[in-house]
Amino acid sequence: MKLFFGEISNGKAIINDEEQQHIVKVLRMKDGEEIHVTDGKGNVVSGKLLIEGKKANIEVSEIKTNTLDFNPKLHIAIAPTKNIDRIEFFVEKVVEMGICEITILQTEKTERKNINIDKIRKQAVAASKQSLRFHFPVIHDMVKLTDFLKNIDPEHTFVAHCHENLERLELKNIPLLEKLTFLIGPEGDFSEKEIQFLSDSNIKAVSLGNQRLRTETAGIFVAAWNYFNMMKG
């Protein structure tokens, strides 16, 4: 399936401008080839490619609406790594495994204070197309941990940290809820003050095993665990 991103309305599709350039200049696709276009909101159209100069359009032959989304819905709030390549790798892999939301957290030990969210969003779109997703994940703006906690449900929220002296649930004992939010700390983990604040906010702590995982590895591990549960369901 050759899947591209665009807008879908009233049975018609408009291919994204960057996607059009990619079709014409990079892929050098030909008139009449079968393509598919999704709006990332669960809708997808199929049809024949129409090339007009530097423009690419689609002659729609079939449209599907409200395609099935991933369940349970996973939201990972993660602190950015100093090396941004690691977070970009995280985004690519968790999108492939069906994550629904990503939030970049600013914590006490976060070294990277700024992040190019637009670039991350483009990577999420690319990974969604690559894995043939019709529901693209939401990538939120960077937010402080304290502000993030104002808008979450503690009953569905968990934090993974490395403080072995504190009580932590095993991942296998977490109930399979319809929506899950996991917080992943920065290099050096959440501070003791933050962990206490999370505990006071009724956020339950979980252990991801005996090994100490890198920030991006912990996020991918949680996404893989959730993906496995989806496959069982």
Phi, psi and omega in degrees: 000127176263102188254133180230166184256141178188190178256140180236126180203134176053041176077007179239159180228140174243116182288136178308142183304314180296324178294322178299316179298320180296319180297314187278312189270327184262305182282338181049049180288160185250155175307135175093350178293146179281130177224169178227143181230130176240152176264003180074006181244016178102359180254144180212139177241152177238152179171192182261142179286135176242117179257124177231093184066243179262008182256146177234128178232175178230134173269104189288130176246338181208144178225136176239134181241154176053047177295158184297138177256172180287145178212128005286156180276124183252131176240121176248124174254117190228141177282140181289143176279159178299317175274107187296338179302327182291321178290323178296321176297316177303311182301313181303313186287319182288330175295318178299332183262015167092016178299146183258332180214146174227131174237134176268121185263140171256117182242179182299324184260007178293119180277325180272113184269344180229149179212143180278090184295324179299321178294319178298320180295320178295322178294324178294321177296315180299316180293325178296315179295317181301322182265009176060046175268137177259351174244108180278145179288155176272128176251111184277160174294158177298138185217149176290148181305316182297323179287323180300320184290346180289340188238025180240162177261112183303332182293337183248013188239139183223153178236133176261120177220171188255011182280097187292338181281354179255151182294131179221140175283152169278144184304323182294343181266002178283130180295149180277095181268164179289333179220134181230140174236130178240136176256129179240126185278179182277180170300124186098355174072174173293152176286161178299325178296318180292320180296321177294319178298319178296319178296317178295337179270011178066029174270121183279142180267147178230155175255139178256022177114182185281336181279149173273119184261146171296161181306307183292328178293319178300317179296317179294322179300314179297318180296321179293321176299316179293320179297318178299317179296324177297318182294326178291325182287000000 
